[in-house]
Structure formats: C-alpha cells, structure tokens
Amino acid sequence: MLTKCWRLLLGTRVTPPEPTETRFLHPERRDYRLGVLWTLLLGALLALNETNGLARGFVAGGEAAMDFGALSGLRFESVWDFWALPMAAEDLTAWNRLLRFFIVLDFGFIAVYTLLLRRIVRAGFVPAGWRGLLDGAVVALCTFDVLENVVMVIAGNQRVNEGPAGGYEPWPLLWLLTALKWSALAVVLGSFVIMLISKDRGEVVKPWRTALWVQRYSLFAFLPVAALACLPVPKVGDQVPDIERRWLDGHETSHLVWAVVATLVVIAPAIFFLGRLRADCAFKRSCDEATDGRGWPWYYPKGEPREAHLWHWLIAPAIVSALFGLAKIRDWPTDGKRLVVFCLITVSVPVASCVVRWHFQKRAKKTHYKGPAARQETATTDPEHVMAVGDALAIAAVAAVGLGMMRAWIGLLAVGVSTEDIDVPWQLWLATPLAVAAAVVPWFLAGPVLKRLDIAEPATGKESQLAVWATPTAPLYEDQDTGRTRVTGDNSQWIRVLLLAGSGGAFGWMAFNPIGWASALGVVASVTLALGAAMMLLGVVVAYSQESRPPEILLVVPRPWLTATPIVPFIVIGLVTTALIGSPTFVHGIDQDKQEYRAVPPRPTLAEAFTTWADNPSPCVAPDAITVTIDGKEKAFDARPMLILAAEGGGIRATYWTAQGLEEVADAGGTCGQKMTLFSTGASGGSLGLTVGRYDDEPLATIDAIRGPDSLGAGAVALVTGDLLASTTGIRIGAPAADTDPDGTDRAATMQEVWVEAWDEAGTGDGPADHRFIEEDDSALDTVTGHLVLTSTDSYDGCRALWSQIDLSPPEMSAAPSMTETSNAPGCGTGGAGPNSYDVLGSFGATEATTLDADDHCVGNVSALTAGLVSGRFPYVTPSAVVGPCGELTETPLVDGGITDNTGLGTVIDLASQWGPLVRAHNDEVLAAGTGSLILPMVVYLDNGPATSFGIDQRGGSIAESLIPLWAISAAATRQAPTSALLRQGADAAERFLCSEPSVVAPVADPTPCQQLLQQQTPEPQVFVVHQATQPTLSAPLGWVLSDASVEDLVSDMAEARSTGCPTDASASTEPADPVCVDGHGTLFDLRKRLESFREE
C-alpha cells in the first residue's frame, strides 16, 4: 500500500519520444538603446519635480509660492497674479537662481522628449500618412517650449530688478508661447491616442501588456524599492532618497557599494533568468501544434499525461515541521494553529490528488479515458514579447538604482546652486552625473551582453552553460499520425534548482538575522535582496508548476479558466485562513518576558498629578507679576506658568524636531525648564521624541545615535521575511534577544533591539529602554515633558487609544459605565480620556488583582520605549501592536496615533475638561485668599513642518459648477479639524479656564478680579508654535532615517525659530508676518522671551 501511494505521489514514469528537431528562440535583437531615452526622460522629470518642490518653499505675498511647472501652465489668471506678488529681497534672488536651474533642466527634458517622440513617429505602427503631421507637431512643440523658457528667464531677471515690493507684469508673449506649446502637445498626444485605440491599430499595446503580466514576478522583485526611490511621493517617498544622501555624508559608503553589487550580481541576473524561464514556457506553448487541449504542458506527444510531481507539495510542510522542532529546541515562539493550517493546506492537495489520480488511472484502463483537457486559448502569448520584457526588466532593475541616486542628490545640488552662502561640495558635482550614467549605461551594454548569451542555430555544443540556461528551447517531435509538431522531452532542472536553493536559502537566512543583513548591506541592498528572494522563490515555483498539468484535485470538475496550477491563489487562501484562525497576538502582540513587569503599577489621576505639581514648592515663579485690585486694594500675585506640550507626528523627523524643541524649552527656563510642564502628548515620531526627552536631559544625542539606517533596514527585511513566515507558518525564526526587553518578537521589536544596540555603542545609555512606562518612584514632574500621554489608534473603530502615565479611566468619570459591561471592546469616550479616546492601560492593563486566564494577554508594564513606538507604528514598515484579549475585551490592533490625531492637540483639548477646572479652581482660591501663585496655562505645539503646512493656503482658478458639490465634500472631509482650528481651541481653553469668569464681555467700571486677570493675560499669546522655517529646503523624510543634510536643515530651522518673533506692531512691519502670528499665537522666540522672567539658573 505504501509503495502504491508513493508511486501515485511520484506519478507515472513516461519516456517521451526523442526530438526530431530542436528550436531556439531567437527574436530579432531589439535596440535597447531606446531605453536610454526613456530613462533620461524619467530622470529629467524627477529632477524637475525635485526642483519644483523647492520652489514651493518660498513665500510670496503671504502665500506659498507657485511652483515653476505651474508658471508655464494654463491657469493664466493665477500665474499673472503670482508674478505681481511681493517677496522678500533675499528670497527673490534665490528664487530667480532656482528658476534658472529649473530651466536648464527643462532644456534637457525638451531635448530628450523631442528625440523620443520623433523615434516613435517613425515607428512601424504609425501610418505613413500621419508621420508628416506628427513630425511637424513635435518640432512645433519643441520650438514653443524652448522660446517659452527663454522668455521665462528674461521675466525672472526683470522680476528681480522690479524689487521685493512686487507689481511686475511679464510680457504677453509669455502667455502666447505657453498656449501654443500646450496646443501642440494636445495635437501630438491626441494623435497617438487615436492610433492606439483605433480598430486596426488596437494590437500594438495588448501583446506587451500580456507579456508584462507573464513577467509580473520579475517586475515585483525590484519595483517596490525602485518606486520608493524614484516616485515623487511626499513624505514617505522622501525616505529612500534621504538614505542615499547619507552615502555622500561618509556614514555608509559601503552601503552604496553593496546596493550596486546586490543589483548587478544578484537581482538583475535572477530577474533575467526568471524572465527566460517564463519565456521558455511561452515558447514551448507556441511551438506545440496540438489543437484538442492535450498539448504541452498537459500531455506528452503520445497522449500520456504530464502528471504533476505531487511529492513536491510535501517539501514545504517537511521543512516547516523541521523548523518547528528546531523552534521548540531553541525556545522560539510558535503558533500551533497557524502551523496546522499551513500543513493541512499543503498536504491536503497531494493527498486528495493521489485519490483522484488513482481514479483517473482506473477509468483509463476501463474506458480509454484520456483525461481532462486544457482550456483552448484563443491567442497564444508571443514568446518574443515575453522574452523582450523579461530582459528589459532586468536592465531596468539596474537603471532604477541610478535614477534613485540621481533623485536623491539633485535636490542637494539645486539648493546649493540657488543659495549663495552654501558651497556645493565637489563630491556632489561628481556623484550626480555618475548616477545618471549608472542609469543609462546598462541600456548600452545590454545588446552586446545579451548577444553573447544567444545560442546559434544549429547548436554547436560549444555554448556556455549560461547560454544553455538562458536560451528558451523547444525539443520537437513530429507526430506521424497527425502530422503535427509536438513538444517532447523534459526541461533541465539545474537553473530552477539553483534559483530555488539560492532564493530559499537567502530568504530563510534573512528571516533569521535581519539585523545582521541590514547592518552589513544597508537598507537598499538588504530590502532589495529580501524582496528579490521572495519573488524569485514564488516566480520559480510558479514557472515550474506550469510545466505540467495541475494536481488532479483541481481537475475533478471542469474549469474552463484553468490553464496551470494556481499557486498564488493557494498562497492567498493560506494567508487569509491562517490570519483568521491563528492568534493575532502571536505575530504582533505586546508581551513581557519578565514576571515582575506583568502588572501595571497604580497611576495618579490627572487631579492628583495637578495637585502634586501645584503643591510642589517652586522658585520658578515671576514674583508680583500680576496686580489685581480687590475691594479697592491692589494686590500683587506671583505668576507660575504651566506648560502643556503637544508634538506632531512624522517619523524620525518629528522625533528629532521634538527633541530640539524640548531642549529649547528646558534652556528657556534654566533649571525651571524641567519643572514647568504638567503633561505632554503626541503621536508617531513626536511621541518617540517625547519619550526620549522624558528620560534623557540631552535627547538630541540619544536620537542622533538611532537616526541611522540599521533599524529601518532590519524592520523592512523582517517585514518581507520573518513576519511573513511567522504569519504563514506560525514559526518565529530567531526572536529578538530577551535581555533587550523588546516586549514582542516582530519587526517593531527588531527595530527596538537595533536602537538599544546603537545606544550602547554610542555610550548614551539605553534611555527609555531602561525604564518601565509606569514607575512607582515617578519623577515626571521634574522633567521637561511632565507626564506622558501618547496617542495610538484603535484599528477597529478609529478611537484614540492613549498610552498614559496618568490614570484617565477612573470609574466615577465614566459617562455610561453600563455600555462596557456587555461589550468586548473598550468604551470609546466613556471614561475620562475624552470624547473619542480610551485609556489603554486602564482597559487592557493587568493589575496585581487581575486573574489571568490561559488565553489572556493583558498588557503589563511595558518599557517606555515600547509605549513610545506603539504610538508610531505606521503601517507597513512597523506593524500594528495587538493588545488583548484581556478579560472580556477581545484582541485589538493599535496603529499609528497620527491617523486620528497627528498633532496631539486633539488630546490636549479633550483633556481640557479635566485640567481646565483644576486650574480655574486653583486660581479662584488664590484670588479669594489674596495671596499665592496664579497658574498661567500655556500650550506649546512642536510642529515639524513649515508654517505653510497650516497657515498658508494657495487657491487655484475657478471651479466648474458641476464639480462644486464633489469639491466641497472633499474639502470639508479634510478640514474637520485643521491644525489652525485646534490651535485656536487650545488658546480658548487656556483663556477660558484661567478663572471662573470665562470671558470679558465688555469693559466695566468695576471689573472683578477674574476680569482684571483676563484683561492682563488676553493680549499675551496662550499658544506657542515651534515650526520649521518657510524656505526652499529639502524636506526631511517621514521615516526612520535622517541624513546629515536633513539634520542640518532641522538645526538651522530651529535657530531661525529661536530668533524670529511676532512683531509688536504688525502694521509697521515690511516683512510678511509669520502665519502663527497672524492667528494670534507666539513663536519659539516669544516663548523663550516670556519664560525668561521665570528663569532660574
């Protein structure tokens, strides 16, 4: 019986007839130098876009400057108005220099698109009668574009001569040339579109689209990293370019070398050979002349079925079972449910297919049943197109590296050229052209290299093994009975085995040690290799499975759509099933390894924290700063500031900016700077900056140690390998070291481990990793941050899930306690955390009195670093953090707090209903007693973007009446709680809760003490915004890596914020006012000036 089952797994051994002819795929060698023009075109567009982004950093007439591309657009009225706007003299000169740099790039763009369009016009699919018209339109387009640029240069120089006051009007010739340029472009593009969609030309695109679909795994092997490096996506899309800028800083020059080596030596060859495997399959299909659905790859020439090797399906569960045993020995985390589901899916297919195969064999003996036939395809895929696309993708993978580096460095070059006080280093002048060359040269070399891999026909037997593997081959047999040519023989398996072994080994090794790979190779190389290994593994398995008919279990019922084994659907089904059945806590749960941290210590309520802060004797007061007349007598009161900090999210950029802001606040108050803050709140990177600042007096040095690429690289590699393997098979290979207390085993824990190692190497101490989030001997009120209230987002209902060192969930504050008694979700807005928030530790935290069931995963006293990073878990680089199940509450995934409240101001305002009455009651008591210190609440907002991000809006032209409703709905959805409105609400809360009378309705002859206090404080800003400068600088990325160029930009912006205040008489100022001043708020300069009176050295 066992022998029979084994034979069924192996399949029937068939000796195919010897080939009578062997064909090799030899398409006409394509001129890949056309790729040079496409690459240069894309490079020019990227360079123009980067320069455009810098242009938007200027301010003209109180509005964000119009980018250079829009200056040559069709919104003539808006463009005309922009030329007349005033601009600061220094900015005007820099703007004109940047405009000239942009136009130089545009001249290159014009030259490239002209050559490319003229080559397309001469292509065979363009009708001969159209070529003259199109050629003339292309020449006209080029001419008008060049003349427009010349007039634009003249207009820019004249604008500078006009001076900063504005009022300049360009020549009308500029508008005429712009209109003619766009008219010529419309003619060219319209003609091409008509040709492509016309009935007799409709087959031009379809073969290439089909070929690209066949080569999709090769495309996905490099596309994600290439897209992040090249696509001009704001914020997130700036991360890979900033990583590549670090290569020029001298930090990770070896990572540049490894990125090139990984692409040239590993990824490009792997993509090439995988593409040739796919082309080989398409070639064999096209050569087999069977018309009854029983040709290759389903049947041999004599009619025997090409049965699938069912035993191959058992390799994966065998490897996973071995890993499971190793995991038990090494004490790695495992999830038995996921493992069982994975094994059931992979084992059930061959077992069920063996039964069906046995049935087919019995039926064939009795009735001469030939077996199921394949679907008859109406049109076969052209193997020449498949081969050409695969080759082009391999070349494009190399070219993408050069384009990414060019995009990263062209912005630095543009900033240096436009700013007189910045010297462009010679390395940058050299590196940028070399990056362009790296993108272009592969297309020139492709022809000669590919020619050497061709096998001449007939074969001489002297070809290299690489040429044998690379050439699609069809061994053919002429059937004498039917006169048809059939594909015979079996393929050589060596190239498949090598690709499978190499990609599988690399995938497993990277899953086991993502930190080692990321540290050694860098982000770009390691992530490219991880993605490449995953896609190669999948692509080769798919290619191999398509060289025989599918497993018999899929052939029981006729399926007209089935032409090959659906590997990807099986994987999708497996992923979905394991996700539904397996435990989410296993993959991304927050857990604690040490028993002493299983329970959350008691936390003070906000009232208790305020009382402790207010009762703490502090010399940080301004003596007799406020004078109030009570019962006809003047009484002097001390003034004591109470700061509430809010830090905007934004990855490591926000972390660094927040740390700078904390040091500024601390320095402004001297030793008092560590004692002014009641609590701080923030999201994402802002939360991490607050967390570091909470436990470190010099947070910048601590953050400087972790702004390198190792953490992001390790996290991204773990995303593609370890986390994917754990979620699929239930086995976590190589969990993070237990002594780092990462509170988990996923890629977020891996990033924490990298940070701890970086702090150890830098000698800065482990910062927040050395502290539990809740400490019994809490010294929060002696730090610049005060208590931390960090925001994360509940993925189920969008509620703000607050990681708070203050207890925000006392039962007596619940508006409707019965709502949560029968619910498996925390009561959003029912406690003291605010109308759209809940306290995570209050809901999911374990206490000493908590009795845990075996399935409970209540949150313990996590490390401060874990809590800070949970607030910044932005999908997909960092995963969700799963809390629970705990008691009656189900498991809940938490993600980045910036999704619901990226400013942190929402939490400040929501908690105003608690801290506001406490301030009011204290001040009322002081005024009634006639002595004491009056508390002055102030909100400090650390905004890591420029003032244009919330204070300046630029509107375009008119909106079509038919689009107004849709436009209004979209605008309203994005303006539910803009930053400017939150700032005004924060200022209103600080004023409204100052004392018992919320506002001064009108001057009165005998004002109350509260009215007098309000009259003195209302002219002063209650909210201070610390934002980046409004100037043309490279935007620091929304990610976890910062280059020196980005750091220098942040440092210079903080210096400018420190020296720029709101004018005392705005009407007398000739310079445009800071947008925060226009809204009545203060800047960092104003904050430092106001805190100076409270300073104690």
C-alpha positions, 0 to 999 in steps of 0.5 A: 500500500505504501509503495502504491501511494508513493508511486501515485505521489511520484506519478507515472514514469513516461519516456517521451519520444526523442526530438526530431528537431530542436528550436531556439528562440531567437527574436530579432535583437531589439535596440535597447538603446531606446531605453536610454531615452526613456530613462533620461526622460524619467530622470529629467522629470524627477529632477524637475519635480525635485526642483519644483518642490523647492520652489514651493518653499518660498513665500510670496505675498503671504502665500506659498509660492507657485511652483515653476511647472505651474508658471508655464501652465494654463491657469493664466489668471493665477500665474499673472497674479503670482508674478505681481506678488511681493517677496522678500529681497533675499528670497527673490534672488534665490528664487530667480537662481532656482528658476534658472536651474529649473530651466536648464533642466527643462532644456534637457527634458525638451531635448530628450522628449523631442528625440523620443517622440520623433523615434516613435513617429517613425515607428512601424505602427504609425501610418505613413500618412500621419508621420508628416503631421506628427513630425511637424507637431513635435518640432512645433512643440519643441520650438514653443517650449524652448522660446517659452523658457527663454522668455521665462528667464528674461521675466525672472531677471526683470522680476528681480530688478522690479524689487521685493515690493512686487507689481511686475507684469511679464510680457504677453508673449509669455502667455502666447508661447505657453498656449501654443506649446500646450496646443501642440502637445494636445495635437501630438498626444491626441494623435497617438491616442487615436492610433492606439485605440483605433480598430486596426491599430488596437494590437500594438499595446495588448501583446506587451501588456500580456507579456508584462503580466507573464513577467509580473514576478520579475517586475515585483522583485525590484519595483517596490524599492525602485518606486520608493526611490524614484516616485515623487511621493511626499513624505514617505517617498522622501525616505529612500532618497534621504538614505542615499544622501547619507552615502555622500555624508561618509556614514555608509559608503559601503552601503552604496557599494553593496546596493550596486553589487546586490543589483548587478550580481544578484537581482538583475541576473535572477530577474533575467533568468526568471524572465527566460524561464517564463519565456521558455514556457511561452515558447514551448506553448507556441511551438506545440501544434496540438489543437484538442487541449492535450498539448504541452504542458498537459500531455506528452506527444503520445497522449500520456499525461504530464502528471504533476510531481505531487511529492513536491507539495510535501517539501514545504510542510517537511521543512516547516515541521523541521523548523518547528522542532528546531523552534521548540529546541531553541525556545522560539515562539510558535503558533500551533494553529497557524502551523496546522493550517499551513500543513493541512493546506499543503498536504491536503492537495497531494493527498486528495490528488493521489485519490483522484489520480488513482481514479483517473488511472482506473477509468483509463484502463476501463474506458480509454479515458484520456483525461481532462483537457486544457482550456483552448486559448484563443491567442497564444502569448508571443514568446518574443514579447515575453522574452523582450520584457523579461530582459528589459526588466532586468536592465531596468532593475539596474537603471532604477538604482541610478535614477534613485541616486540621481533623485536623491542628490539633485535636490542637494545640488539645486539648493546649493546652486540657488543659495549663495552662502552654501558651497556645493561640495565637489563630491556632489558635482561628481556623484550626480552625473555618475548616477545618471550614467549608472542609469543609462549605461546598462541600456548600452551594454545590454545588446552586446551582453545579451548577444553573447548569451544567444545560442546559434542555430544549429547548436554547436555544443560549444555554448556556455552553460549560461547560454544553455540556461538562458536560451528558451528551447523547444525539443520537437517531435513530429507526430506521424499520425497527425502530422503535427509538431509536438513538444517532447522531452523534459526541461533541465532542472539545474537553473530552477534548482539553483534559483530555488536553493539560492532564493530559499536559502537567502530568504530563510537566512534573512528571516533569521538575522535581519539585523545582521543583513541590514547592518552589513548591506544597508537598507537598499541592498538588504530590502532589495535582496529580501524582496528579490528572494521572495519573488524569485522563490514564488516566480520559480515555483510558479514557472515550474508548476506550469510545466505540467498539468495541475494536481488532479484535485483541481481537475475533478470538475471542469474549469474552463479558466484553468490553464496551470496550477494556481499557486498564488491563489493557494498562497492567498487562501493560506494567508487569509485562513491562517490570519483568521484562525491563528492568534493575532497576538502571536505575530504582533502582540505586546508581551513581557518576558519578565514576571515582575513587569506583568502588572501595571503599577497604580497611576495618579489621576490627572487631579492628583498629578495637578495637585502634586505639581501645584503643591510642589514648592517652586522658585520658578515663579515671576514674583508680583507679576500680576496686580489685581485690585480687590475691594479697592486694594491692589494686590500683587500675585506671583505668576507660575506658568504651566506648560502643556506640550503637544508634538506632531507626528512624522517619523524620525523627523518629528522625533528629532524636531521634538527633541530640539524643541524640548531642549529649547524649552528646558534652556528657556527656563534654566533649571525651571525648564524641567519643572514647568510642564504638567503633561505632554502628548503626541503621536508617531515620531513626536511621541518617540521624541517625547519619550526620549526627552522624558528620560534623557536631559540631552535627547538630541544625542540619544536620537542622533545615535538611532537616526541611522539606517540599521533599524529601518533596514532590519524592520523592512527585511523582517517585514518581507521575511520573518513576519511573513513566515511567522504569519504563514507558518506560525514559526518565529525564526530567531526572536529578538534577544530577551535581555533587550526587553523588546516586549514582542518578537516582530519587526517593531521589536527588531527595530527596538533591539537595533536602537538599544544596540546603537545606544550602547555603542554610542555610550548614551545609555539605553534611555527609555529602554531602561525604564518601565512606562509606569514607575512607582518612584515617578519623577515626571514632574521634574522633567521637561515633558511632565507626564506622558500621554501618547496617542495610538489608534484603535484599528477597529473603530478609529478611537484614540487609544492613549498610552498614559502615565496618568490614570484617565479611566477612573470609574466615577468619570465614566459617562455610561459605565453600563455600555462596557459591561456587555461589550468586548471592546473598550468604551470609546469616550466613556471614561475620562480620556475624552470624547473619542479616546480610551485609556489603554492601560486602564482597559487592557492593563493587568493589575496585581488583582487581575486573574489571568486566564490561559488565553489572556494577554493583558498588557503589563508594564511595558518599557517606555520605549515600547509605549513610545513606538506603539504610538508610531507604528505606521503601517507597513514598515512597523506593524500594528501592536495587538493588545488583548484579549484581556478579560472580556475585551477581545484582541485589538490592533493599535496603529499609528496615533497620527491617523486620528490625531497627528498633532496631539492637540486633539488630546490636549483639548479633550483633556481640557475638561479635566485640567481646565477646572483644576486650574480655574479652581486653583486660581479662584482660591488664590484670588479669594485668599489674596495671596499665592501663585496664579497658574498661567496655562500655556500650550506649546505645539512642536510642529515639524513642518513649515508654517505653510503646512497650516497657515498658508493656503494657495487657491487655484482658478475657478471651479466648474459648477458641476464639480462644486458639490464633489469639491466641497465634500472633499474639502470639508472631509479634510478640514474637520479639524485643521491644525489652525482650528485646534490651535485656536481651541487650545488658546480658548481653553487656556483663556477660558479656564484661567478663572471662573469668569470665562470671558470679558464681555465688555469693559466695566467700571468695576471689573472683578478680579477674574476680569482684571486677570483676563484683561492682563493675560488676553493680549499675551499669546496662550499658544506657542508654535515651534515650526520649521522655517518657510524656505526652499529646503529639502524636506526631511523624510517621514521615516526612520532615517535622517541624513546629515543634510536633513539634520542640518536643515532641522538645526538651522530651522530651529535657530531661525525659530529661536530668533524670529518673533511676532512683531509688536506692531504688525502694521509697521512691519515690511516683512510678511508676518509669520502665519502663527502670528497672524492667528494670534499665537507666539513663536519659539522666540516669544516663548523663550522671551516670556519664560525668561522672567521665570528663569532660574539658573 
